[in-house]
Amino acid sequence: MTSSTIKVTDEVVSCSDNGQHPLVYIKLSNGRGVCQYCGQVFERVEEKTKAA
């Protein structure tokens, strides 16, 4: 399965692959983490302020 990287601003994310596997929480150590069940990749990015 090929999956794209999901960019997030939180240090901890959850993944259940839309109910396809048990809900797990992933701590993005070193700014990156991978779901042990589905292989989805999460990458932490700095939160940017919205432009007016």
Rosetta constraint file for C-alpha pairs under 8 A:
AtomPair CA 3 CA 39 HARMONIC 7.69 0.50
AtomPair CA 3 CA 40 HARMONIC 6.05 0.50
AtomPair CA 3 CA 41 HARMONIC 7.35 0.50
AtomPair CA 4 CA 40 HARMONIC 7.41 0.50
AtomPair CA 4 CA 41 HARMONIC 6.99 0.50
AtomPair CA 5 CA 40 HARMONIC 7.13 0.50
AtomPair CA 5 CA 41 HARMONIC 4.97 0.50
AtomPair CA 5 CA 42 HARMONIC 5.60 0.50
AtomPair CA 5 CA 43 HARMONIC 6.64 0.50
AtomPair CA 6 CA 40 HARMONIC 7.91 0.50
AtomPair CA 6 CA 41 HARMONIC 6.27 0.50
AtomPair CA 6 CA 42 HARMONIC 4.81 0.50
AtomPair CA 6 CA 43 HARMONIC 6.10 0.50
AtomPair CA 7 CA 42 HARMONIC 5.95 0.50
AtomPair CA 7 CA 43 HARMONIC 4.88 0.50
AtomPair CA 7 CA 44 HARMONIC 5.81 0.50
AtomPair CA 7 CA 45 HARMONIC 6.31 0.50
AtomPair CA 8 CA 42 HARMONIC 6.95 0.50
AtomPair CA 8 CA 43 HARMONIC 6.10 0.50
AtomPair CA 8 CA 44 HARMONIC 4.96 0.50
AtomPair CA 8 CA 45 HARMONIC 5.94 0.50
AtomPair CA 9 CA 44 HARMONIC 5.35 0.50
AtomPair CA 9 CA 45 HARMONIC 5.31 0.50
AtomPair CA 9 CA 46 HARMONIC 5.99 0.50
AtomPair CA 9 CA 47 HARMONIC 5.67 0.50
AtomPair CA 10 CA 44 HARMONIC 6.65 0.50
AtomPair CA 11 CA 27 HARMONIC 5.97 0.50
AtomPair CA 11 CA 28 HARMONIC 5.46 0.50
AtomPair CA 11 CA 29 HARMONIC 7.89 0.50
AtomPair CA 11 CA 31 HARMONIC 7.65 0.50
AtomPair CA 11 CA 44 HARMONIC 6.82 0.50
AtomPair CA 12 CA 25 HARMONIC 6.59 0.50
AtomPair CA 12 CA 26 HARMONIC 5.50 0.50
AtomPair CA 12 CA 27 HARMONIC 4.42 0.50
AtomPair CA 12 CA 28 HARMONIC 5.99 0.50
AtomPair CA 13 CA 25 HARMONIC 5.56 0.50
AtomPair CA 13 CA 26 HARMONIC 5.26 0.50
AtomPair CA 13 CA 27 HARMONIC 6.59 0.50
AtomPair CA 13 CA 28 HARMONIC 7.68 0.50
AtomPair CA 14 CA 23 HARMONIC 6.74 0.50
AtomPair CA 14 CA 24 HARMONIC 5.53 0.50
AtomPair CA 14 CA 25 HARMONIC 4.29 0.50
AtomPair CA 14 CA 26 HARMONIC 6.04 0.50
AtomPair CA 15 CA 23 HARMONIC 5.69 0.50
AtomPair CA 15 CA 24 HARMONIC 5.48 0.50
AtomPair CA 15 CA 25 HARMONIC 6.46 0.50
AtomPair CA 15 CA 26 HARMONIC 7.69 0.50
AtomPair CA 15 CA 35 HARMONIC 6.99 0.50
AtomPair CA 16 CA 20 HARMONIC 6.14 0.50
AtomPair CA 16 CA 21 HARMONIC 5.25 0.50
AtomPair CA 16 CA 22 HARMONIC 5.66 0.50
AtomPair CA 16 CA 23 HARMONIC 4.50 0.50
AtomPair CA 16 CA 24 HARMONIC 6.50 0.50
AtomPair CA 17 CA 21 HARMONIC 6.30 0.50
AtomPair CA 17 CA 38 HARMONIC 7.01 0.50
AtomPair CA 19 CA 23 HARMONIC 7.59 0.50
AtomPair CA 21 CA 37 HARMONIC 6.85 0.50
AtomPair CA 21 CA 38 HARMONIC 7.88 0.50
AtomPair CA 24 CA 35 HARMONIC 7.83 0.50
AtomPair CA 26 CA 33 HARMONIC 6.58 0.50
AtomPair CA 26 CA 34 HARMONIC 7.48 0.50
AtomPair CA 26 CA 35 HARMONIC 6.96 0.50
AtomPair CA 27 CA 33 HARMONIC 6.77 0.50
AtomPair CA 28 CA 32 HARMONIC 4.74 0.50
AtomPair CA 28 CA 33 HARMONIC 4.86 0.50
AtomPair CA 28 CA 42 HARMONIC 7.47 0.50
AtomPair CA 28 CA 43 HARMONIC 7.22 0.50
AtomPair CA 28 CA 44 HARMONIC 6.86 0.50
AtomPair CA 29 CA 33 HARMONIC 6.70 0.50
AtomPair CA 31 CA 43 HARMONIC 5.79 0.50
AtomPair CA 31 CA 44 HARMONIC 4.89 0.50
AtomPair CA 31 CA 45 HARMONIC 7.56 0.50
AtomPair CA 32 CA 41 HARMONIC 7.41 0.50
AtomPair CA 32 CA 42 HARMONIC 5.70 0.50
AtomPair CA 32 CA 43 HARMONIC 4.46 0.50
AtomPair CA 32 CA 44 HARMONIC 6.10 0.50
AtomPair CA 33 CA 41 HARMONIC 5.91 0.50
AtomPair CA 33 CA 42 HARMONIC 5.23 0.50
AtomPair CA 33 CA 43 HARMONIC 6.55 0.50
AtomPair CA 34 CA 39 HARMONIC 5.66 0.50
AtomPair CA 34 CA 40 HARMONIC 5.58 0.50
AtomPair CA 34 CA 41 HARMONIC 4.53 0.50
AtomPair CA 34 CA 42 HARMONIC 6.16 0.50
AtomPair CA 35 CA 39 HARMONIC 4.84 0.50
AtomPair CA 35 CA 40 HARMONIC 5.28 0.50
AtomPair CA 35 CA 41 HARMONIC 6.62 0.50
